[in-house]
């Protein structure tokens, strides 16, 4: 196993040294995982409980099995695997089939980033090239 020089953890206030990859010691590595951080600090408790529930995980699996390709990419003839299920109306409790859309991570992030890019803008020439 290759030797890694000792590093100082980059977590604010931590001066522990560690060897290995990454920017954080074992105590702080999990705090800087993007998904964990988002669930802990950005998402409210009700939505956090919903998105980790067995009911949602089943709905999500069924949607991705029925529509395995990203809807936005599929519309322009590109084949990209969907990894996320998006609620069109933004209401996570409205799980009607016509409210759910299978998207790849890039498209789902674009939708939620606040750019308010609608499908017509997405399908214009330059935006689709930025996603690939």
NUNUTOR-876052 format. One record per residue (C-alpha): residue number from 1; residue in one letter; x, y, z. Coordinates in nm, 2 decimals. Example, Ala and Ser with C-alpha at 12.3 -4.5 7.8 and 13.67 -1.06 7.14 Angstrom:
# residues 2
<rec milo="1" kegu="a" xx="1.23" yy="-0.45" zz="0.78"/>
<rec milo="2" kegu="s" xx="1.37" yy="-0.11" zz="0.71"/>
***
This chain:
# residues 132
<rec milo="1" kegu="x" xx="0.00" yy="0.00" zz="0.00"/>
<rec milo="2" kegu="x" xx="0.15" yy="0.34" zz="-0.10"/>
<rec milo="3" kegu="x" xx="0.25" yy="0.57" zz="0.18"/>
<rec milo="4" kegu="x" xx="0.06" yy="0.90" zz="0.22"/>
<rec milo="5" kegu="x" xx="0.22" yy="1.19" zz="0.40"/>
<rec milo="6" kegu="x" xx="0.05" yy="1.30" zz="0.71"/>
<rec milo="7" kegu="x" xx="-0.20" yy="1.58" zz="0.66"/>
<rec milo="8" kegu="x" xx="-0.39" yy="1.82" zz="0.89"/>
<rec milo="9" kegu="x" xx="-0.77" yy="1.79" zz="0.88"/>
<rec milo="10" kegu="x" xx="-0.93" yy="2.09" zz="0.70"/>
<rec milo="11" kegu="x" xx="-1.24" yy="2.09" zz="0.93"/>
<rec milo="12" kegu="x" xx="-1.26" yy="2.43" zz="1.11"/>
<rec milo="13" kegu="x" xx="-1.09" yy="2.40" zz="1.45"/>
<rec milo="14" kegu="x" xx="-0.95" yy="2.05" zz="1.40"/>
<rec milo="15" kegu="x" xx="-0.58" yy="2.01" zz="1.41"/>
<rec milo="16" kegu="x" xx="-0.57" yy="1.63" zz="1.39"/>
<rec milo="17" kegu="x" xx="-0.32" yy="1.47" zz="1.15"/>
<rec milo="18" kegu="x" xx="-0.41" yy="1.17" zz="0.94"/>
<rec milo="19" kegu="x" xx="-0.27" yy="0.98" zz="0.65"/>
<rec milo="20" kegu="x" xx="-0.45" yy="0.88" zz="0.34"/>
<rec milo="21" kegu="x" xx="-0.66" yy="1.05" zz="0.08"/>
<rec milo="22" kegu="x" xx="-0.92" yy="1.33" zz="0.13"/>
<rec milo="23" kegu="x" xx="-0.92" yy="1.65" zz="0.32"/>
<rec milo="24" kegu="x" xx="-1.06" yy="1.54" zz="0.65"/>
<rec milo="25" kegu="x" xx="-0.97" yy="1.31" zz="0.94"/>
<rec milo="26" kegu="x" xx="-1.19" yy="1.01" zz="1.02"/>
<rec milo="27" kegu="x" xx="-1.39" yy="1.22" zz="1.28"/>
<rec milo="28" kegu="x" xx="-1.49" yy="1.48" zz="1.02"/>
<rec milo="29" kegu="x" xx="-1.50" yy="1.29" zz="0.69"/>
<rec milo="30" kegu="x" xx="-1.87" yy="1.20" zz="0.72"/>
<rec milo="31" kegu="x" xx="-1.97" yy="1.56" zz="0.81"/>
<rec milo="32" kegu="x" xx="-1.84" yy="1.67" zz="0.47"/>
<rec milo="33" kegu="x" xx="-2.02" yy="1.41" zz="0.26"/>
<rec milo="34" kegu="x" xx="-2.24" yy="1.62" zz="0.03"/>
<rec milo="35" kegu="x" xx="-2.56" yy="1.41" zz="0.07"/>
<rec milo="36" kegu="x" xx="-2.53" yy="1.38" zz="0.45"/>
<rec milo="37" kegu="x" xx="-2.46" yy="1.76" zz="0.48"/>
<rec milo="38" kegu="x" xx="-2.77" yy="1.83" zz="0.26"/>
<rec milo="39" kegu="x" xx="-3.00" yy="1.61" zz="0.46"/>
<rec milo="40" kegu="x" xx="-2.87" yy="1.74" zz="0.80"/>
<rec milo="41" kegu="x" xx="-2.88" yy="2.11" zz="0.73"/>
<rec milo="42" kegu="x" xx="-3.08" yy="2.20" zz="0.42"/>
<rec milo="43" kegu="x" xx="-3.38" yy="1.97" zz="0.40"/>
<rec milo="44" kegu="x" xx="-3.66" yy="2.01" zz="0.66"/>
<rec milo="45" kegu="x" xx="-3.74" yy="1.72" zz="0.89"/>
<rec milo="46" kegu="x" xx="-4.07" yy="1.63" zz="0.72"/>
<rec milo="47" kegu="x" xx="-3.92" yy="1.60" zz="0.38"/>
<rec milo="48" kegu="x" xx="-3.61" yy="1.42" zz="0.52"/>
<rec milo="49" kegu="x" xx="-3.85" yy="1.16" zz="0.67"/>
<rec milo="50" kegu="x" xx="-4.05" yy="1.13" zz="0.35"/>
<rec milo="51" kegu="x" xx="-3.75" yy="1.08" zz="0.12"/>
<rec milo="52" kegu="x" xx="-3.61" yy="0.81" zz="0.34"/>
<rec milo="53" kegu="x" xx="-3.94" yy="0.63" zz="0.38"/>
<rec milo="54" kegu="x" xx="-4.01" yy="0.28" zz="0.24"/>
<rec milo="55" kegu="x" xx="-4.31" yy="0.43" zz="0.06"/>
<rec milo="56" kegu="x" xx="-4.10" yy="0.68" zz="-0.14"/>
<rec milo="57" kegu="x" xx="-3.82" yy="0.44" zz="-0.21"/>
<rec milo="58" kegu="x" xx="-4.08" yy="0.20" zz="-0.36"/>
<rec milo="59" kegu="x" xx="-4.24" yy="0.48" zz="-0.57"/>
<rec milo="60" kegu="x" xx="-3.89" yy="0.59" zz="-0.68"/>
<rec milo="61" kegu="x" xx="-3.79" yy="0.24" zz="-0.78"/>
<rec milo="62" kegu="x" xx="-4.11" yy="0.19" zz="-0.98"/>
<rec milo="63" kegu="x" xx="-4.07" yy="0.52" zz="-1.16"/>
<rec milo="64" kegu="x" xx="-3.71" yy="0.45" zz="-1.25"/>
<rec milo="65" kegu="x" xx="-3.80" yy="0.09" zz="-1.37"/>
<rec milo="66" kegu="x" xx="-4.08" yy="0.22" zz="-1.58"/>
<rec milo="67" kegu="x" xx="-3.89" yy="0.52" zz="-1.72"/>
<rec milo="68" kegu="x" xx="-3.51" yy="0.44" zz="-1.69"/>
<rec milo="69" kegu="x" xx="-3.39" yy="0.72" zz="-1.92"/>
<rec milo="70" kegu="x" xx="-3.36" yy="1.09" zz="-1.84"/>
<rec milo="71" kegu="x" xx="-3.68" yy="1.25" zz="-1.98"/>
<rec milo="72" kegu="x" xx="-3.50" yy="1.57" zz="-2.08"/>
<rec milo="73" kegu="x" xx="-3.22" yy="1.40" zz="-2.27"/>
<rec milo="74" kegu="x" xx="-3.46" yy="1.14" zz="-2.42"/>
<rec milo="75" kegu="x" xx="-3.67" yy="1.42" zz="-2.57"/>
<rec milo="76" kegu="x" xx="-3.37" yy="1.53" zz="-2.78"/>
<rec milo="77" kegu="x" xx="-3.26" yy="1.18" zz="-2.88"/>
<rec milo="78" kegu="x" xx="-2.98" yy="1.13" zz="-2.63"/>
<rec milo="79" kegu="x" xx="-2.97" yy="0.81" zz="-2.41"/>
<rec milo="80" kegu="x" xx="-2.87" yy="0.90" zz="-2.05"/>
<rec milo="81" kegu="x" xx="-2.96" yy="0.68" zz="-1.75"/>
<rec milo="82" kegu="x" xx="-3.20" yy="0.84" zz="-1.51"/>
<rec milo="83" kegu="x" xx="-3.09" yy="0.84" zz="-1.14"/>
<rec milo="84" kegu="x" xx="-3.34" yy="1.08" zz="-0.98"/>
<rec milo="85" kegu="x" xx="-3.72" yy="1.12" zz="-0.97"/>
<rec milo="86" kegu="x" xx="-3.84" yy="1.48" zz="-0.99"/>
<rec milo="87" kegu="x" xx="-4.17" yy="1.61" zz="-0.87"/>
<rec milo="88" kegu="x" xx="-4.29" yy="1.85" zz="-1.14"/>
<rec milo="89" kegu="x" xx="-4.51" yy="2.06" zz="-0.91"/>
<rec milo="90" kegu="x" xx="-4.25" yy="2.06" zz="-0.63"/>
<rec milo="91" kegu="x" xx="-4.48" yy="1.89" zz="-0.39"/>
<rec milo="92" kegu="x" xx="-4.30" yy="1.58" zz="-0.26"/>
<rec milo="93" kegu="x" xx="-4.63" yy="1.43" zz="-0.14"/>
<rec milo="94" kegu="x" xx="-4.80" yy="1.45" zz="-0.48"/>
<rec milo="95" kegu="x" xx="-4.68" yy="1.11" zz="-0.62"/>
<rec milo="96" kegu="x" xx="-4.92" yy="1.09" zz="-0.91"/>
<rec milo="97" kegu="x" xx="-4.76" yy="0.94" zz="-1.21"/>
<rec milo="98" kegu="x" xx="-4.81" yy="1.25" zz="-1.43"/>
<rec milo="99" kegu="x" xx="-4.62" yy="1.46" zz="-1.16"/>
<rec milo="100" kegu="x" xx="-4.31" yy="1.24" zz="-1.16"/>
<rec milo="101" kegu="x" xx="-4.03" yy="1.27" zz="-1.41"/>
<rec milo="102" kegu="x" xx="-3.72" yy="1.05" zz="-1.43"/>
<rec milo="103" kegu="x" xx="-3.40" yy="1.27" zz="-1.47"/>
<rec milo="104" kegu="x" xx="-3.03" yy="1.23" zz="-1.46"/>
<rec milo="105" kegu="x" xx="-2.84" yy="1.39" zz="-1.18"/>
<rec milo="106" kegu="x" xx="-2.72" yy="1.68" zz="-1.40"/>
<rec milo="107" kegu="x" xx="-3.08" yy="1.77" zz="-1.52"/>
<rec milo="108" kegu="x" xx="-3.22" yy="1.73" zz="-1.17"/>
<rec milo="109" kegu="x" xx="-2.95" yy="1.97" zz="-1.03"/>
<rec milo="110" kegu="x" xx="-3.02" yy="2.22" zz="-1.31"/>
<rec milo="111" kegu="x" xx="-3.39" yy="2.21" zz="-1.23"/>
<rec milo="112" kegu="x" xx="-3.33" yy="2.27" zz="-0.86"/>
<rec milo="113" kegu="x" xx="-3.04" yy="2.52" zz="-0.90"/>
<rec milo="114" kegu="x" xx="-3.28" yy="2.81" zz="-0.93"/>
<rec milo="115" kegu="x" xx="-3.21" yy="2.89" zz="-1.29"/>
<rec milo="116" kegu="x" xx="-3.57" yy="2.82" zz="-1.37"/>
<rec milo="117" kegu="x" xx="-3.46" yy="2.68" zz="-1.71"/>
<rec milo="118" kegu="x" xx="-3.77" yy="2.54" zz="-1.87"/>
<rec milo="119" kegu="x" xx="-3.77" yy="2.26" zz="-2.12"/>
<rec milo="120" kegu="x" xx="-3.77" yy="2.48" zz="-2.43"/>
<rec milo="121" kegu="x" xx="-3.45" yy="2.66" zz="-2.30"/>
<rec milo="122" kegu="x" xx="-3.29" yy="2.33" zz="-2.22"/>
<rec milo="123" kegu="x" xx="-3.34" yy="2.20" zz="-2.56"/>
<rec milo="124" kegu="x" xx="-3.18" yy="2.50" zz="-2.72"/>
<rec milo="125" kegu="x" xx="-2.84" yy="2.44" zz="-2.87"/>
<rec milo="126" kegu="x" xx="-2.59" yy="2.55" zz="-2.61"/>
<rec milo="127" kegu="x" xx="-2.74" yy="2.43" zz="-2.28"/>
<rec milo="128" kegu="x" xx="-2.74" yy="2.06" zz="-2.37"/>
<rec milo="129" kegu="x" xx="-2.37" yy="2.07" zz="-2.46"/>
<rec milo="130" kegu="x" xx="-2.29" yy="2.20" zz="-2.11"/>
<rec milo="131" kegu="x" xx="-2.45" yy="1.90" zz="-1.95"/>
<rec milo="132" kegu="x" xx="-2.25" yy="1.64" zz="-2.14"/>
***
